[in-house]
Amino acid sequence: MKIVNKKKFIVRVVEIIIILATIILTALAIKYASQIRGYKGFGGEFLIPIISLMIILILEEYLESEDKKNERNNRR
């Protein structure tokens, strides 16, 4: 497999790492918060996936803007 766009490949790898870290961190945070509280409740630990989704969307937007910028520069 030949990597055509190195930036895009790196961003995709970072996104996969973020997703895996989010899954692990969320599970650990829920377990830890339940132990601290002494009961099963719902708190900020359930916002971790939303924060990671925001990070991924920002990375995608950055990558898309870079592609558009490169397209405009290539037209000239």
Legacy VTK file of the C-alpha trace (Angstrom):
# vtk DataFile Version 3.0
C-alpha trace
ASCII
DATASET POLYDATA
POINTS 76 float
0.000 0.000 0.000
1.393 3.343 -1.038
0.566 6.370 1.103
-0.498 9.122 -1.278
-1.276 11.894 1.204
0.935 11.714 4.279
-0.976 14.397 6.235
-4.290 12.637 5.723
-2.774 9.330 6.831
-1.345 10.876 10.002
-4.668 12.528 10.843
-6.493 9.210 10.383
-4.039 7.426 12.684
-4.439 10.156 15.310
-8.227 9.830 15.049
-8.052 6.075 15.622
-5.817 6.631 18.657
-8.279 9.222 20.010
-11.208 6.843 19.555
-9.413 3.968 21.314
-8.256 6.229 24.137
-11.788 7.575 24.521
-13.273 4.106 24.859
-10.744 3.106 27.500
-10.828 6.432 29.356
-14.623 6.548 29.477
-14.877 3.054 30.922
-12.234 3.831 33.546
-13.813 7.196 34.418
-17.267 5.642 34.901
-15.841 2.917 37.140
-13.781 5.415 39.157
-16.656 7.882 39.577
-18.986 5.100 40.726
-16.440 4.004 43.349
-15.959 7.550 44.618
-19.681 8.298 44.773
-20.613 4.973 46.280
-23.531 4.588 43.893
-24.079 4.454 40.151
-24.784 7.974 38.954
-24.429 10.039 35.833
-21.934 12.871 35.707
-19.305 14.528 33.586
-17.576 11.271 32.787
-20.234 10.665 30.161
-19.101 13.806 28.304
-15.694 12.339 27.433
-16.936 10.833 24.117
-18.468 14.175 23.129
-15.187 15.966 23.774
-13.283 13.430 21.681
-15.857 13.807 18.897
-15.254 17.555 18.941
-11.493 16.992 18.665
-11.978 14.650 15.703
-14.285 17.144 13.961
-11.732 19.920 14.462
-8.998 17.715 12.970
-11.213 16.894 9.986
-12.041 20.558 9.435
-8.354 21.462 9.593
-7.487 18.752 7.068
-10.286 19.874 4.752
-9.207 23.518 4.935
-5.617 22.517 4.130
-6.844 20.546 1.099
-8.866 23.525 -0.129
-5.908 25.849 0.394
-3.651 23.505 -1.598
-6.266 23.281 -4.361
-6.414 27.063 -4.670
-2.625 27.318 -4.776
-2.409 24.631 -7.476
-4.876 26.472 -9.716
-2.612 29.503 -9.910
LINES 1 77
76 0 1 2 3 4 5 6 7 8 9 10 11 12 13 14 15 16 17 18 19 20 21 22 23 24 25 26 27 28 29 30 31 32 33 34 35 36 37 38 39 40 41 42 43 44 45 46 47 48 49 50 51 52 53 54 55 56 57 58 59 60 61 62 63 64 65 66 67 68 69 70 71 72 73 74 75
